[in-house]
Amino acid sequence: MYPNVNQKINIELVGHDLTCKSNVAEVGEAEIYISIPLDREIIGLLSIGTKLEVTFLAVGNKYEFQTEIIGRTKDTIPLLRLTKPKESEIVKIQQRENFRVNSNLRLMINEYELHTINISAGGALFSSKLDFPLQEGEQITGTLFVPNTQSKDEEPITFQGRIIRIMKNQERKNVAIQYTKLNRNDQVKIIQHCFEKQRKTQSKER
């Protein structure tokens, strides 16, 4: 399920926590061409090699895929050239369950204690030292400690996952993981925690 020509899409710059909107100009055999966003805060960051997370709507559902900028066209209308994902790499998002919330939770991977930046029922983003030995595409087993919504005690949730991207800066790196095997009851506990965090955030904003 690819986005259609002239369809509006949302773009998130991986590692920058910035989003913008664009339009699909062409879907080719190996590349997708999109209009260059006009947001001044973002345009200077759209260089070759920048990794993007693209979301779009189709048939009433929300879809997401990972890509990166591989160049620009020099036609009458300048466009960004993106790598075209395989159709199997385009993920349907369960919008009610897989929304992300900022949450600092304890996480154990390979006997290392880490902490999450944000989580959802589909995955998590955590911070680590630059020398933490992980690579994109690597399969992992981890334990996430999620507070019980009633007692507030930490409950260990074991999962299997995959490293989907790594974003480095000068001092640390942020690592995004996607769960590949997670007990449904444990997934419900994560969802409940996300709703609780969202509720508290909304209460503070009122």
C-alpha positions, 0 to 999 in steps of 0.5 A, a space after each residue: 500500500 503506497 501513497 498516491 500521487 498528489 497525496 498529502 503525507 506527514 514527515 518526521 525527521 528521525 532524531 530531531 523530533 520535528 515534523 512537517 507536511 509534504 505532497 507525493 509528486 511521483 511513485 517510481 520503481 525505486 524512488 518516491 518523489 515529494 515536494 520540498 517542505 517550506 517550513 524554515 525550521 526544517 528545510 535546512 535539515 533535509 540533506 542527503 542521508 537524512 532519515 525520515 518516518 513517513 505517515 499517510 492515510 489510505 482507505 481510512 487507515 494510517 500507514 507508516 514507513 521508514 526512508 531516507 533522502 537520496 537526492 533532489 531533482 533539478 526539474 522545474 519544480 524541485 523535489 526530494 528523492 526518497 528511497 522506496 520501501 518494500 510494500 512489506 515494510 509499510 506498516 499499518 498503525 493501530 491508531 488507538 493502541 500505538 500512539 507514543 507517549 514520553 515515558 522514562 521507564 527502566 529497560 534491560 537489554 543484554 544485561 545493560 540497564 537503560 531508560 526509555 524516552 518514549 514508548 507505545 504498544 508497538 515499540 520504544 525509543 531509548 537512550 544509550 552510550 555511544 559504545 553500546 553494542 547494537 546495530 540496525 536490524 539486530 534482533 534483541 530480547 529485553 525486559 521493560 519495567 512498566 508501573 502497574 496502573 493501580 499499585 504503581 509497582 514495576 511489572 517486568 515485561 519480556 519481549 523480543 524485538 528488532 532495532 529499526 534505527 539508531 540516531 547518534 549525536 556527539 555524546 549519546 545515541 537514541 535507539 528505536 526498537 519495534 516489538 516482534 514478539 510480545 504477550 497480548 496481556 503485556 501489551 495491554 499493560 503498556 497501553 494502559 500505561 500510555 493512556 495514564 501518561 496521556 491523561 496526566 499530561 492533558 490534565 496538566 495542560 488544562 
